Amino acid sequence: MRLPARRGRTALPSLAAGVLLALSLPPWGWWPLGLAGAALLYWRLAGQRARARLWAGWLAGLGCYGPGLMWARTFNWYGAALLIALEALFFATAALLTPPRRGRAPAFVAAGTLAEAVRMTWPFGGLPLGGVFLGQADGPLLQLARLGGPLLLTAGVWAGGAGIATLVSGLANRRAGGRAGIRAGTPSGTMVALRGAAILVALGLATAVGSLAPDGGPVVRSVTVAAVQGGGRRGLNKEEVAPATVFAAQLRATRPLLTVASPPSLVLWPEDVIALDGPLHGSLQGAQMAEEARRLRATLVAGVTEPGSSTTFHNEIVAWAPDGRIVGTFEKVHRVPFGEYVPYRSFISHFANLSEVPTDAIPGTGTGLLRTPAGPLGTLVSFEVFYANRSRTSVRAGAELLIVPTNTSSYATAQVPTQEVAADAVQAVETGRSVVQAAPTGYSSVVDQRGRVLDRSVLGRPQLLTATVPLRRGFTPYDHLGDLPFLVVAGAGLVAAWAHQRRAARYS
């Protein structure tokens, strides 16, 4: 079917903009493509009526989240299609809220940032995976996270796109001899280009400030950490792998630590690699872990699941001291909807087979801080690594190192594991803490407080990552400020931009 020319001129660039944003994300990720996608969308929204902007934004959302959330087909294809279509509505809303002419640049940045803030929290606790900020984890804009977390990093992408589009548009008009500026009251190509350059300079200065801002303070001391990856076949759900097999693989992968010259003081196992059909206390696995901690003479941290009732279970991270005592437990707060629990289960069961999620995880509470002999640890369990408030809460409670016990073994591709490592980098920069991640089939990783990935495992293989990492107590600006100041500025900017648009329309 051939699109009408006018609709095609809107649809094709908008869809392409979204695809460019998606290609900036891991595992494909090259960060400049995110800025290029934002620029193309900003250019396409110029002068469009509300309905066209809504259409353009939704298509850009489909282009971004279609590839960016492709992992969701692991659960079922129709659920993935519905998820992508609904998530694209956040792009559509942001595009609708961008004025067609005056005040476009600040409104574009503000609307895109506010839409992402809502997407990160709603519905069902939000879905930060696939967010454009993850595409900047290996680029210079990452340092913005030290000032404003993922939201300021998101704003940086949209601002960079607006600046590039404005600069290119101005230069094009200037080369065309100013024909685009013939109408009275329309700025010249040179003026438009200068505005674009000013946006990019301001973004560069903000990034420079971020890179120079406090990044966790001086090193208090250092600890040697080992992240243990048991290995195994990927793409299998928990019903297809016996818990004893997973537990045995972790024990085998840990054995080499008993003979190393410089043993670690902290050994990190992944999430839910100890799956129990009864309570941890008094279990054979609990006794084995206590003995393992004593043999290693190290703090041993591991993920444990145990039943809460016939319909619920606990997803916990448990820390054993070198003498075998349990010294801390943290229960996962941010559960994965439709993965660890099913919202509105009784209603949804009429339309979908829920046999792969037979019980619901009980939501935990608390900051995620585990006080252990190895040091105070901020715990982000798997999905929680995508949520800035989880790390910030634990750091403000006293965490000096962030640990990420995770389990992405049910995903056959590298998409979710690579996005998780990108989230590690963002978390490290925004908190000024090193991050150590352990996954049963990968990726396990070590990231420093500047967001540099120092080591990363190979998917599927049994592997030990050992590193000496610093502990820090200082705060970054984001640790102090959180998201609220940037949300207020974005809201005020959006209102001011629309006021300017209305005023200009009234006098034109």
Secondary structure, 3 states (H helix, E strand, C coil): CCCCHHHHHHHHHHHHHHHHHHHCCCCCCCCHHHHHHHHHHHHHHCCCCHHHHHHHHHHHHHHHHHHHCHHHHHCCHHHHHHHHHHHHHHHHHHHHCCCCCCCHHHHHHHHHHHHHHHHCCCCCCCCCCCCHHHHHCCCHHHHHHHHHHHHHHHHHHHHHHHHHHHHHHHHHHHHCCCHHHCCCCCCCHHHHHHHHHHHHHHHHHHHHHHHHCCCCCCEEEEEEEEEEECCCCCCCCHHHCCHHHHHHHHHHHHHHHHHCCCCCCEEECCCCCEECCCCCCCCHHHHHHHHHHHHHCCEEEEEEEEECCCCEEEEEEEEECCCCCEEEEEECCCCCECCCECCCHHHHCCCCCCCCCCCEECCCCCCCEEEECCEEEEECCHHHHHCHHHHHHHHHCCCCEEEEECCCCCCCCCHHHHHHHHHHHHHHHHHCCCEEEECCCCCCEEECCCCCEEEECCCCCCEEEEEEEEEECCCCHHHHHCCHHHHHHHHHHHHHHHHHHHHHHHHC
